């Protein structure tokens, strides 16, 4: 994967496959600490301690269409290459939390990527999923909670073009105000 936002997309798709109805995605960039911290938390099925160890291997997948699963191993490699790491916490029946850190200024750190398109794609393809996106840049926070948006919309479909257009504008404006992650 060429962008961190694509890693986020892959992990959220895993959350959806694990039955999650709520996913919190967070990205924190801190220039003073030279740190990029990404996290994804879900309320899906969760994993046993044995499965947590297995998902770090490229030869572990729960999919039946192929015998390899490269998402987590590629994220681990990308973060470790940039003086970071990945932590996975999970409990069966309670969900999973994945955290990845990167040295923000590391020359080999891949770009953060198009997180707005990632969020829009997830919302459009999974209108029933409650997604919360939190982005902090040098202490400034922007937050979008689709559960709040859904309550405001009432019967208006989330995946309708006017709503997705508004959502894209809202994300652009909010992220633009606090600063983008390089």
C-alpha positions as semicolon CSV with decimal commas, in nm:
position;residue;x (nm);y (nm);z (nm)
1;X;0,000;0,000;0,000
2;X;0,125;0,344;-0,089
3;X;-0,068;0,551;0,166
4;X;-0,158;0,522;0,532
5;X;-0,523;0,601;0,447
6;X;-0,533;0,278;0,244
7;X;-0,411;0,083;0,548
8;X;-0,694;0,245;0,744
9;X;-0,943;0,142;0,475
10;X;-0,816;-0,218;0,486
11;X;-0,840;-0,240;0,864
12;X;-1,191;-0,091;0,871
13;X;-1,298;-0,343;0,609
14;X;-1,168;-0,614;0,844
15;X;-1,374;-0,456;1,123
16;X;-1,686;-0,468;0,906
17;X;-1,618;-0,833;0,818
18;X;-1,592;-0,900;1,194
19;X;-1,944;-0,765;1,246
20;X;-1,857;-0,418;1,378
21;X;-2,140;-0,164;1,391
22;X;-1,920;0,115;1,530
23;X;-1,567;0,207;1,423
24;X;-1,355;0,490;1,560
25;X;-1,070;0,603;1,337
26;X;-0,812;0,843;1,473
27;X;-0,504;1,015;1,341
28;X;-0,277;1,234;1,553
29;X;0,017;1,427;1,412
30;X;0,246;1,606;1,656
31;X;0,539;1,796;1,505
32;X;0,692;1,870;1,847
33;X;0,713;1,499;1,931
34;X;0,780;1,402;1,564
35;X;0,503;1,143;1,594
36;X;0,218;1,017;1,381
37;X;-0,025;0,796;1,574
38;X;-0,308;0,610;1,399
39;X;-0,578;0,407;1,572
40;X;-0,884;0,207;1,471
41;X;-1,122;0,074;1,736
42;X;-1,427;-0,140;1,665
43;X;-1,700;-0,330;1,844
44;X;-1,675;-0,639;1,623
45;X;-1,628;-1,001;1,725
46;X;-1,278;-0,950;1,857
47;X;-0,992;-1,199;1,849
48;X;-0,836;-1,448;2,080
49;X;-0,475;-1,393;2,195
50;X;-0,369;-1,670;1,956
51;X;-0,537;-1,500;1,661
52;X;-0,378;-1,165;1,749
53;X;-0,036;-1,329;1,708
54;X;-0,140;-1,499;1,384
55;X;-0,268;-1,182;1,211
56;X;0,086;-1,044;1,206
57;X;0,176;-1,324;0,962
58;X;0,104;-1,284;0,591
59;X;-0,017;-1,643;0,582
60;X;-0,311;-1,578;0,812
61;X;-0,652;-1,480;0,680
62;X;-1,011;-1,563;0,761
63;X;-1,109;-1,519;0,395
64;X;-1,187;-1,828;0,195
65;X;-1,105;-1,673;-0,144
66;X;-0,731;-1,654;-0,083
67;X;-0,469;-1,796;0,149
68;X;-0,278;-1,479;0,241
69;X;-0,367;-1,166;0,436
70;X;-0,118;-0,886;0,389
71;X;-0,293;-0,588;0,550
72;X;-0,162;-0,609;0,906
73;X;0,184;-0,744;0,814
74;X;0,231;-0,457;0,565
75;X;0,122;-0,201;0,827
76;X;0,365;-0,351;1,079
77;X;0,650;-0,336;0,825
78;X;0,567;0,023;0,725
79;X;0,554;0,146;1,085
80;X;0,867;-0,039;1,200
81;X;1,057;0,097;0,899
82;X;0,976;0,446;1,034
83;X;1,086;0,385;1,393
84;X;0,732;0,302;1,505
85;X;0,530;-0,006;1,575
86;X;0,188;-0,165;1,585
87;X;-0,011;-0,276;1,888
88;X;-0,320;-0,493;1,864
89;X;-0,559;-0,533;2,156
90;X;-0,868;-0,745;2,127
91;X;-1,109;-0,947;2,329
92;X;-1,357;-1,198;2,190
93;X;-1,705;-1,048;2,188
94;X;-1,580;-0,697;2,270
95;X;-1,393;-0,574;1,962
96;X;-1,046;-0,486;1,850
97;X;-0,814;-0,186;1,870
98;X;-0,516;-0,141;1,641
99;X;-0,263;0,136;1,695
100;X;0,026;0,224;1,467
101;X;0,297;0,483;1,524
102;X;0,543;0,637;1,282
103;X;0,817;0,893;1,319
104;X;0,641;1,180;1,143
105;X;0,951;1,317;0,967
106;X;1,103;0,982;0,872
107;X;1,214;0,987;0,510
108;X;1,059;0,645;0,445
109;X;0,720;0,723;0,597
110;X;0,454;0,688;0,334
111;X;0,219;0,984;0,289
112;X;-0,097;0,993;0,495
113;X;-0,299;0,996;0,174
114;X;-0,654;1,092;0,086
115;X;-0,835;1,026;0,413
116;X;-1,138;1,222;0,293
117;X;-1,196;0,983;0,003
118;X;-1,138;0,691;0,239
119;X;-1,407;0,816;0,480
120;X;-1,651;0,897;0,197
121;X;-1,599;0,549;0,045
122;X;-1,659;0,379;0,378
123;X;-1,975;0,582;0,443
124;X;-2,114;0,529;0,091
125;X;-2,051;0,155;0,095
126;X;-2,161;0,101;0,458
127;X;-2,441;0,349;0,536
128;X;-2,545;0,159;0,848
129;X;-2,197;0,171;1,002
130;X;-2,138;0,431;1,273
131;X;-1,800;0,579;1,186
132;X;-1,629;0,837;1,403
133;X;-1,322;1,009;1,260
134;X;-1,091;1,209;1,485
135;X;-0,794;1,401;1,349
136;X;-0,558;1,597;1,571
137;X;-0,278;1,810;1,430
138;X;-0,047;1,974;1,685
139;X;-0,321;1,973;1,950
140;X;-0,605;2,096;1,723
141;X;-0,893;1,847;1,696
142;X;-1,145;1,786;1,418
143;X;-1,414;1,522;1,472
144;X;-1,687;1,374;1,256
145;X;-1,936;1,129;1,405
146;X;-2,169;0,968;1,152
147;X;-2,410;0,865;1,432
148;X;-2,472;1,238;1,493
149;X;-2,507;1,303;1,120
150;X;-2,753;1,015;1,087
151;X;-2,967;1,155;1,371
152;X;-2,975;1,497;1,205
153;X;-3,066;1,352;0,865
154;X;-3,359;1,148;0,990
155;X;-3,496;0,959;0,689
156;X;-3,257;1,110;0,434
157;X;-3,024;0,833;0,308
158;X;-2,661;0,886;0,405
159;X;-2,539;0,755;0,072
160;X;-2,744;1,005;-0,132
161;X;-2,526;1,227;-0,356
162;X;-2,621;1,556;-0,182
163;X;-2,530;1,413;0,160
164;X;-2,201;1,267;0,035
165;X;-2,122;1,601;-0,131
166;X;-2,194;1,786;0,193
167;X;-1,986;1,533;0,385
168;X;-1,688;1,582;0,152
169;X;-1,714;1,962;0,190
170;X;-1,745;1,931;0,569
171;X;-1,438;1,708;0,591
172;X;-1,237;1,937;0,362
173;X;-1,330;2,243;0,567
174;X;-1,277;2,084;0,908
175;X;-0,948;1,917;0,823
176;X;-0,836;2,231;0,640
177;X;-0,890;2,438;0,954
178;X;-0,661;2,226;1,172
179;X;-0,411;2,132;0,903
180;X;-0,358;1,823;0,699
181;X;-0,127;1,538;0,784
182;X;0,157;1,515;0,530
